[in-house]
Amino acid sequence: MTNHVLQIPLSDRWRIYHRLQELKINCSCPPDGSLRVQVNNLLEVILIRSTVMQLLASRHELLEWLERCWRYSDES
């Protein structure tokens, strides 16, 4: 189990916090304005990254990521 502090813009912090709560990932928003996330396994790392990307990445970044995923799935 590892605790991490995510550097998330304040305007997006609560949306990410609530989505992580829906995914049953332990997190908190202390008064200092940070978003603290407890990471217990690799699946949670993937879910956290995906959630943050989904809300903060540009359309171009998301399209590139999706294309990379398709390429990797074709190689398998």
VOPALO-512609 format. One record per atom (N, C-alpha, C): residue in three letters; atom name; y, z, x; residue number from 1. Coordinates in Angstrom, 2 decimals, decimal comma, always signed. Example, Ala and Ser with C-alpha at 12.3 -4.5 7.8 and 13.67 -1.06 7.14 Angstrom:
<sites>
<site rest="ala" atom="N" y="-5,69" z="+7,80" x="+13,19" nr="1"/>
<site rest="ala" atom="CA" y="-4,50" z="+7,80" x="+12,30" nr="1"/>
<site rest="ala" atom="C" y="-3,30" z="+7,80" x="+13,20" nr="1"/>
<site rest="ser" atom="N" y="-2,25" z="+7,08" x="+12,85" nr="2"/>
<site rest="ser" atom="CA" y="-1,06" z="+7,14" x="+13,67" nr="2"/>
<site rest="ser" atom="C" y="+0,03" z="+7,87" x="+12,90" nr="2"/>
</sites>
This chain:
<sites>
<site rest="met" atom="N" y="-1,17" z="+0,00" x="+0,85" nr="1"/>
<site rest="met" atom="CA" y="+0,00" z="+0,00" x="+0,00" nr="1"/>
<site rest="met" atom="C" y="+1,23" z="+0,00" x="+0,89" nr="1"/>
<site rest="thr" atom="N" y="+2,17" z="-0,91" x="+0,61" nr="2"/>
<site rest="thr" atom="CA" y="+3,38" z="-1,04" x="+1,38" nr="2"/>
<site rest="thr" atom="C" y="+4,58" z="-1,15" x="+0,45" nr="2"/>
<site rest="asn" atom="N" y="+5,64" z="-0,46" x="+0,79" nr="3"/>
<site rest="asn" atom="CA" y="+6,87" z="-0,55" x="+0,01" nr="3"/>
<site rest="asn" atom="C" y="+7,84" z="-1,49" x="+0,70" nr="3"/>
<site rest="his" atom="N" y="+8,47" z="-2,37" x="-0,07" nr="4"/>
<site rest="his" atom="CA" y="+9,43" z="-3,33" x="+0,47" nr="4"/>
<site rest="his" atom="C" y="+10,70" z="-3,28" x="-0,35" nr="4"/>
<site rest="val" atom="N" y="+11,81" z="-3,54" x="+0,33" nr="5"/>
<site rest="val" atom="CA" y="+13,10" z="-3,66" x="-0,34" nr="5"/>
<site rest="val" atom="C" y="+13,44" z="-5,14" x="-0,36" nr="5"/>
<site rest="leu" atom="N" y="+13,60" z="-5,70" x="-1,55" nr="6"/>
<site rest="leu" atom="CA" y="+13,93" z="-7,11" x="-1,68" nr="6"/>
<site rest="leu" atom="C" y="+15,44" z="-7,30" x="-1,74" nr="6"/>
<site rest="gln" atom="N" y="+15,93" z="-8,28" x="-1,03" nr="7"/>
<site rest="gln" atom="CA" y="+17,35" z="-8,61" x="-1,05" nr="7"/>
<site rest="gln" atom="C" y="+17,57" z="-9,63" x="-2,17" nr="7"/>
<site rest="ile" atom="N" y="+17,90" z="-9,14" x="-3,33" nr="8"/>
<site rest="ile" atom="CA" y="+18,06" z="-9,96" x="-4,53" nr="8"/>
<site rest="ile" atom="C" y="+19,51" z="-9,81" x="-5,01" nr="8"/>
<site rest="pro" atom="N" y="+20,15" z="-10,91" x="-5,36" nr="9"/>
<site rest="pro" atom="CA" y="+21,50" z="-10,78" x="-5,92" nr="9"/>
<site rest="pro" atom="C" y="+21,48" z="-9,87" x="-7,15" nr="9"/>
<site rest="leu" atom="N" y="+22,50" z="-9,04" x="-7,27" nr="10"/>
<site rest="leu" atom="CA" y="+22,57" z="-8,10" x="-8,39" nr="10"/>
<site rest="leu" atom="C" y="+22,44" z="-8,79" x="-9,74" nr="10"/>
<site rest="ser" atom="N" y="+22,98" z="-9,99" x="-9,84" nr="11"/>
<site rest="ser" atom="CA" y="+22,95" z="-10,70" x="-11,12" nr="11"/>
<site rest="ser" atom="C" y="+21,53" z="-11,07" x="-11,55" nr="11"/>
<site rest="asp" atom="N" y="+20,59" z="-11,15" x="-10,61" nr="12"/>
<site rest="asp" atom="CA" y="+19,20" z="-11,53" x="-10,92" nr="12"/>
<site rest="asp" atom="C" y="+18,22" z="-10,36" x="-10,83" nr="12"/>
<site rest="arg" atom="N" y="+18,69" z="-9,26" x="-10,30" nr="13"/>
<site rest="arg" atom="CA" y="+17,80" z="-8,14" x="-10,02" nr="13"/>
<site rest="arg" atom="C" y="+17,04" z="-7,65" x="-11,25" nr="13"/>
<site rest="trp" atom="N" y="+17,72" z="-7,48" x="-12,37" nr="14"/>
<site rest="trp" atom="CA" y="+17,05" z="-6,92" x="-13,55" nr="14"/>
<site rest="trp" atom="C" y="+16,04" z="-7,88" x="-14,14" nr="14"/>
<site rest="arg" atom="N" y="+16,35" z="-9,18" x="-14,11" nr="15"/>
<site rest="arg" atom="CA" y="+15,36" z="-10,16" x="-14,62" nr="15"/>
<site rest="arg" atom="C" y="+14,09" z="-10,13" x="-13,79" nr="15"/>
<site rest="ile" atom="N" y="+14,24" z="-10,06" x="-12,47" nr="16"/>
<site rest="ile" atom="CA" y="+13,07" z="-10,00" x="-11,58" nr="16"/>
<site rest="ile" atom="C" y="+12,34" z="-8,67" x="-11,78" nr="16"/>
<site rest="tyr" atom="N" y="+13,08" z="-7,59" x="-11,87" nr="17"/>
<site rest="tyr" atom="CA" y="+12,48" z="-6,27" x="-12,10" nr="17"/>
<site rest="tyr" atom="C" y="+11,63" z="-6,28" x="-13,37" nr="17"/>
<site rest="his" atom="N" y="+12,19" z="-6,78" x="-14,46" nr="18"/>
<site rest="his" atom="CA" y="+11,45" z="-6,78" x="-15,73" nr="18"/>
<site rest="his" atom="C" y="+10,22" z="-7,69" x="-15,67" nr="18"/>
<site rest="arg" atom="N" y="+10,33" z="-8,82" x="-15,00" nr="19"/>
<site rest="arg" atom="CA" y="+9,16" z="-9,71" x="-14,87" nr="19"/>
<site rest="arg" atom="C" y="+8,06" z="-9,05" x="-14,04" nr="19"/>
<site rest="leu" atom="N" y="+8,45" z="-8,37" x="-12,97" nr="20"/>
<site rest="leu" atom="CA" y="+7,44" z="-7,67" x="-12,15" nr="20"/>
<site rest="leu" atom="C" y="+6,79" z="-6,54" x="-12,95" nr="20"/>
<site rest="gln" atom="N" y="+7,57" z="-5,87" x="-13,78" nr="21"/>
<site rest="gln" atom="CA" y="+7,00" z="-4,83" x="-14,65" nr="21"/>
<site rest="gln" atom="C" y="+5,98" z="-5,45" x="-15,61" nr="21"/>
<site rest="glu" atom="N" y="+6,30" z="-6,61" x="-16,18" nr="22"/>
<site rest="glu" atom="CA" y="+5,35" z="-7,30" x="-17,06" nr="22"/>
<site rest="glu" atom="C" y="+4,05" z="-7,64" x="-16,34" nr="22"/>
<site rest="leu" atom="N" y="+4,16" z="-7,93" x="-15,04" nr="23"/>
<site rest="leu" atom="CA" y="+2,99" z="-8,27" x="-14,23" nr="23"/>
<site rest="leu" atom="C" y="+2,27" z="-7,02" x="-13,70" nr="23"/>
<site rest="lys" atom="N" y="+2,74" z="-5,85" x="-14,12" nr="24"/>
<site rest="lys" atom="CA" y="+2,15" z="-4,56" x="-13,72" nr="24"/>
<site rest="lys" atom="C" y="+2,28" z="-4,30" x="-12,21" nr="24"/>
<site rest="ile" atom="N" y="+3,39" z="-4,78" x="-11,63" nr="25"/>
<site rest="ile" atom="CA" y="+3,67" z="-4,53" x="-10,22" nr="25"/>
<site rest="ile" atom="C" y="+4,67" z="-3,39" x="-10,16" nr="25"/>
<site rest="asn" atom="N" y="+4,34" z="-2,36" x="-9,42" nr="26"/>
<site rest="asn" atom="CA" y="+5,16" z="-1,17" x="-9,33" nr="26"/>
<site rest="asn" atom="C" y="+6,46" z="-1,49" x="-8,59" nr="26"/>
<site rest="cys" atom="N" y="+7,59" z="-1,29" x="-9,26" nr="27"/>
<site rest="cys" atom="CA" y="+8,88" z="-1,55" x="-8,65" nr="27"/>
<site rest="cys" atom="C" y="+9,92" z="-0,64" x="-9,27" nr="27"/>
<site rest="ser" atom="N" y="+11,07" z="-0,56" x="-8,58" nr="28"/>
<site rest="ser" atom="CA" y="+12,15" z="+0,29" x="-9,09" nr="28"/>
<site rest="ser" atom="C" y="+13,48" z="-0,27" x="-8,64" nr="28"/>
<site rest="cys" atom="N" y="+14,52" z="+0,11" x="-9,37" nr="29"/>
<site rest="cys" atom="CA" y="+15,90" z="-0,27" x="-9,05" nr="29"/>
<site rest="cys" atom="C" y="+16,70" z="+1,01" x="-8,86" nr="29"/>
<site rest="pro" atom="N" y="+16,74" z="+1,54" x="-7,65" nr="30"/>
<site rest="pro" atom="CA" y="+17,50" z="+2,77" x="-7,41" nr="30"/>
<site rest="pro" atom="C" y="+19,01" z="+2,52" x="-7,51" nr="30"/>
<site rest="pro" atom="N" y="+19,80" z="+3,60" x="-7,58" nr="31"/>
<site rest="pro" atom="CA" y="+21,25" z="+3,48" x="-7,73" nr="31"/>
<site rest="pro" atom="C" y="+21,95" z="+2,70" x="-6,61" nr="31"/>
<site rest="asp" atom="N" y="+21,31" z="+2,53" x="-5,46" nr="32"/>
<site rest="asp" atom="CA" y="+21,96" z="+1,80" x="-4,35" nr="32"/>
<site rest="asp" atom="C" y="+22,02" z="+0,29" x="-4,59" nr="32"/>
<site rest="gly" atom="N" y="+21,43" z="-0,19" x="-5,71" nr="33"/>
<site rest="gly" atom="CA" y="+21,50" z="-1,60" x="-6,05" nr="33"/>
<site rest="gly" atom="C" y="+20,35" z="-2,44" x="-5,53" nr="33"/>
<site rest="ser" atom="N" y="+19,42" z="-1,83" x="-4,80" nr="34"/>
<site rest="ser" atom="CA" y="+18,30" z="-2,59" x="-4,25" nr="34"/>
<site rest="ser" atom="C" y="+17,17" z="-2,72" x="-5,27" nr="34"/>
<site rest="leu" atom="N" y="+16,22" z="-3,58" x="-4,98" nr="35"/>
<site rest="leu" atom="CA" y="+15,00" z="-3,71" x="-5,76" nr="35"/>
<site rest="leu" atom="C" y="+13,86" z="-3,35" x="-4,83" nr="35"/>
<site rest="arg" atom="N" y="+13,17" z="-2,27" x="-5,14" nr="36"/>
<site rest="arg" atom="CA" y="+12,07" z="-1,80" x="-4,29" nr="36"/>
<site rest="arg" atom="C" y="+10,75" z="-2,14" x="-4,97" nr="36"/>
<site rest="val" atom="N" y="+9,85" z="-2,73" x="-4,19" nr="37"/>
<site rest="val" atom="CA" y="+8,58" z="-3,20" x="-4,73" nr="37"/>
<site rest="val" atom="C" y="+7,44" z="-2,62" x="-3,91" nr="37"/>
<site rest="gln" atom="N" y="+6,43" z="-2,10" x="-4,61" nr="38"/>
<site rest="gln" atom="CA" y="+5,23" z="-1,60" x="-3,95" nr="38"/>
<site rest="gln" atom="C" y="+4,19" z="-2,71" x="-3,97" nr="38"/>
<site rest="val" atom="N" y="+3,72" z="-3,09" x="-2,78" nr="39"/>
<site rest="val" atom="CA" y="+2,74" z="-4,18" x="-2,66" nr="39"/>
<site rest="val" atom="C" y="+1,40" z="-3,59" x="-2,27" nr="39"/>
<site rest="asn" atom="N" y="+0,39" z="-3,84" x="-3,11" nr="40"/>
<site rest="asn" atom="CA" y="-0,93" z="-3,26" x="-2,88" nr="40"/>
<site rest="asn" atom="C" y="-1,97" z="-4,25" x="-2,39" nr="40"/>
<site rest="asn" atom="N" y="-1,74" z="-5,54" x="-2,62" nr="41"/>
<site rest="asn" atom="CA" y="-2,75" z="-6,52" x="-2,23" nr="41"/>
<site rest="asn" atom="C" y="-2,13" z="-7,92" x="-2,16" nr="41"/>
<site rest="leu" atom="N" y="-2,92" z="-8,87" x="-1,71" nr="42"/>
<site rest="leu" atom="CA" y="-2,43" z="-10,23" x="-1,53" nr="42"/>
<site rest="leu" atom="C" y="-2,03" z="-10,88" x="-2,86" nr="42"/>
<site rest="leu" atom="N" y="-2,75" z="-10,61" x="-3,91" nr="43"/>
<site rest="leu" atom="CA" y="-2,40" z="-11,18" x="-5,21" nr="43"/>
<site rest="leu" atom="C" y="-0,99" z="-10,75" x="-5,61" nr="43"/>
<site rest="glu" atom="N" y="-0,65" z="-9,49" x="-5,39" nr="44"/>
<site rest="glu" atom="CA" y="+0,70" z="-9,02" x="-5,72" nr="44"/>
<site rest="glu" atom="C" y="+1,75" z="-9,71" x="-4,86" nr="44"/>
<site rest="val" atom="N" y="+1,45" z="-9,98" x="-3,61" nr="45"/>
<site rest="val" atom="CA" y="+2,39" z="-10,71" x="-2,75" nr="45"/>
<site rest="val" atom="C" y="+2,66" z="-12,09" x="-3,34" nr="45"/>
<site rest="ile" atom="N" y="+1,62" z="-12,76" x="-3,77" nr="46"/>
<site rest="ile" atom="CA" y="+1,76" z="-14,10" x="-4,35" nr="46"/>
<site rest="ile" atom="C" y="+2,57" z="-14,04" x="-5,65" nr="46"/>
<site rest="leu" atom="N" y="+2,28" z="-13,06" x="-6,49" nr="47"/>
<site rest="leu" atom="CA" y="+3,01" z="-12,93" x="-7,76" nr="47"/>
<site rest="leu" atom="C" y="+4,48" z="-12,60" x="-7,54" nr="47"/>
<site rest="ile" atom="N" y="+4,77" z="-11,75" x="-6,57" nr="48"/>
<site rest="ile" atom="CA" y="+6,16" z="-11,39" x="-6,27" nr="48"/>
<site rest="ile" atom="C" y="+6,90" z="-12,62" x="-5,75" nr="48"/>
<site rest="arg" atom="N" y="+6,29" z="-13,32" x="-4,81" nr="49"/>
<site rest="arg" atom="CA" y="+6,93" z="-14,52" x="-4,25" nr="49"/>
<site rest="arg" atom="C" y="+7,18" z="-15,55" x="-5,35" nr="49"/>
<site rest="ser" atom="N" y="+6,19" z="-15,76" x="-6,18" nr="50"/>
<site rest="ser" atom="CA" y="+6,32" z="-16,74" x="-7,25" nr="50"/>
<site rest="ser" atom="C" y="+7,43" z="-16,35" x="-8,23" nr="50"/>
<site rest="thr" atom="N" y="+7,51" z="-15,08" x="-8,58" nr="51"/>
<site rest="thr" atom="CA" y="+8,54" z="-14,61" x="-9,50" nr="51"/>
<site rest="thr" atom="C" y="+9,93" z="-14,80" x="-8,91" nr="51"/>
<site rest="val" atom="N" y="+10,10" z="-14,41" x="-7,66" nr="52"/>
<site rest="val" atom="CA" y="+11,41" z="-14,54" x="-7,02" nr="52"/>
<site rest="val" atom="C" y="+11,79" z="-16,02" x="-6,90" nr="52"/>
<site rest="met" atom="N" y="+10,84" z="-16,84" x="-6,48" nr="53"/>
<site rest="met" atom="CA" y="+11,11" z="-18,27" x="-6,36" nr="53"/>
<site rest="met" atom="C" y="+11,49" z="-18,89" x="-7,69" nr="53"/>
<site rest="gln" atom="N" y="+10,75" z="-18,54" x="-8,71" nr="54"/>
<site rest="gln" atom="CA" y="+10,98" z="-19,10" x="-10,04" nr="54"/>
<site rest="gln" atom="C" y="+12,40" z="-18,84" x="-10,52" nr="54"/>
<site rest="leu" atom="N" y="+12,93" z="-17,69" x="-10,19" nr="55"/>
<site rest="leu" atom="CA" y="+14,25" z="-17,31" x="-10,69" nr="55"/>
<site rest="leu" atom="C" y="+15,40" z="-17,65" x="-9,74" nr="55"/>
<site rest="leu" atom="N" y="+15,11" z="-17,82" x="-8,44" nr="56"/>
<site rest="leu" atom="CA" y="+16,19" z="-18,00" x="-7,48" nr="56"/>
<site rest="leu" atom="C" y="+16,22" z="-19,36" x="-6,79" nr="56"/>
<site rest="ala" atom="N" y="+15,09" z="-20,05" x="-6,76" nr="57"/>
<site rest="ala" atom="CA" y="+15,04" z="-21,32" x="-6,04" nr="57"/>
<site rest="ala" atom="C" y="+15,74" z="-22,43" x="-6,82" nr="57"/>
<site rest="ser" atom="N" y="+16,24" z="-23,39" x="-6,09" nr="58"/>
<site rest="ser" atom="CA" y="+16,87" z="-24,54" x="-6,73" nr="58"/>
<site rest="ser" atom="C" y="+15,78" z="-25,45" x="-7,32" nr="58"/>
<site rest="arg" atom="N" y="+16,17" z="-26,33" x="-8,19" nr="59"/>
<site rest="arg" atom="CA" y="+15,23" z="-27,28" x="-8,78" nr="59"/>
<site rest="arg" atom="C" y="+14,55" z="-28,10" x="-7,68" nr="59"/>
<site rest="his" atom="N" y="+15,32" z="-28,51" x="-6,69" nr="60"/>
<site rest="his" atom="CA" y="+14,77" z="-29,29" x="-5,57" nr="60"/>
<site rest="his" atom="C" y="+13,69" z="-28,50" x="-4,82" nr="60"/>
<site rest="glu" atom="N" y="+13,97" z="-27,23" x="-4,53" nr="61"/>
<site rest="glu" atom="CA" y="+12,98" z="-26,39" x="-3,82" nr="61"/>
<site rest="glu" atom="C" y="+11,71" z="-26,23" x="-4,65" nr="61"/>
<site rest="leu" atom="N" y="+11,87" z="-26,04" x="-5,96" nr="62"/>
<site rest="leu" atom="CA" y="+10,70" z="-25,88" x="-6,83" nr="62"/>
<site rest="leu" atom="C" y="+9,86" z="-27,15" x="-6,89" nr="62"/>
<site rest="leu" atom="N" y="+10,53" z="-28,30" x="-6,93" nr="63"/>
<site rest="leu" atom="CA" y="+9,80" z="-29,57" x="-6,94" nr="63"/>
<site rest="leu" atom="C" y="+9,03" z="-29,78" x="-5,64" nr="63"/>
<site rest="glu" atom="N" y="+9,65" z="-29,47" x="-4,51" nr="64"/>
<site rest="glu" atom="CA" y="+8,96" z="-29,59" x="-3,22" nr="64"/>
<site rest="glu" atom="C" y="+7,75" z="-28,67" x="-3,16" nr="64"/>
<site rest="trp" atom="N" y="+7,90" z="-27,45" x="-3,65" nr="65"/>
<site rest="trp" atom="CA" y="+6,80" z="-26,49" x="-3,65" nr="65"/>
<site rest="trp" atom="C" y="+5,64" z="-26,99" x="-4,52" nr="65"/>
<site rest="leu" atom="N" y="+5,97" z="-27,51" x="-5,69" nr="66"/>
<site rest="leu" atom="CA" y="+4,95" z="-28,04" x="-6,59" nr="66"/>
<site rest="leu" atom="C" y="+4,22" z="-29,23" x="-5,96" nr="66"/>
<site rest="glu" atom="N" y="+4,95" z="-30,11" x="-5,31" nr="67"/>
<site rest="glu" atom="CA" y="+4,33" z="-31,25" x="-4,65" nr="67"/>
<site rest="glu" atom="C" y="+3,41" z="-30,80" x="-3,52" nr="67"/>
<site rest="arg" atom="N" y="+3,80" z="-29,79" x="-2,77" nr="68"/>
<site rest="arg" atom="CA" y="+2,92" z="-29,25" x="-1,71" nr="68"/>
<site rest="arg" atom="C" y="+1,64" z="-28,69" x="-2,31" nr="68"/>
<site rest="cys" atom="N" y="+1,77" z="-27,99" x="-3,42" nr="69"/>
<site rest="cys" atom="CA" y="+0,58" z="-27,43" x="-4,09" nr="69"/>
<site rest="cys" atom="C" y="-0,36" z="-28,54" x="-4,53" nr="69"/>
<site rest="trp" atom="N" y="+0,19" z="-29,61" x="-5,09" nr="70"/>
<site rest="trp" atom="CA" y="-0,64" z="-30,74" x="-5,53" nr="70"/>
<site rest="trp" atom="C" y="-1,35" z="-31,38" x="-4,34" nr="70"/>
<site rest="arg" atom="N" y="-0,65" z="-31,54" x="-3,22" nr="71"/>
<site rest="arg" atom="CA" y="-1,26" z="-32,13" x="-2,02" nr="71"/>
<site rest="arg" atom="C" y="-2,41" z="-31,27" x="-1,53" nr="71"/>
<site rest="tyr" atom="N" y="-2,22" z="-29,96" x="-1,49" nr="72"/>
<site rest="tyr" atom="CA" y="-3,26" z="-29,06" x="-1,01" nr="72"/>
<site rest="tyr" atom="C" y="-4,46" z="-29,07" x="-1,95" nr="72"/>
<site rest="ser" atom="N" y="-4,21" z="-29,17" x="-3,25" nr="73"/>
<site rest="ser" atom="CA" y="-5,33" z="-29,19" x="-4,20" nr="73"/>
<site rest="ser" atom="C" y="-6,10" z="-30,50" x="-4,08" nr="73"/>
<site rest="asp" atom="N" y="-5,42" z="-31,60" x="-3,75" nr="74"/>
<site rest="asp" atom="CA" y="-6,11" z="-32,89" x="-3,55" nr="74"/>
<site rest="asp" atom="C" y="-6,98" z="-32,87" x="-2,31" nr="74"/>
<site rest="glu" atom="N" y="-6,58" z="-32,11" x="-1,30" nr="75"/>
<site rest="glu" atom="CA" y="-7,33" z="-32,02" x="-0,05" nr="75"/>
<site rest="glu" atom="C" y="-8,58" z="-31,17" x="-0,18" nr="75"/>
<site rest="ser" atom="N" y="-8,62" z="-30,33" x="-1,18" nr="76"/>
<site rest="ser" atom="CA" y="-9,76" z="-29,41" x="-1,33" nr="76"/>
<site rest="ser" atom="C" y="-10,98" z="-30,10" x="-1,88" nr="76"/>
</sites>
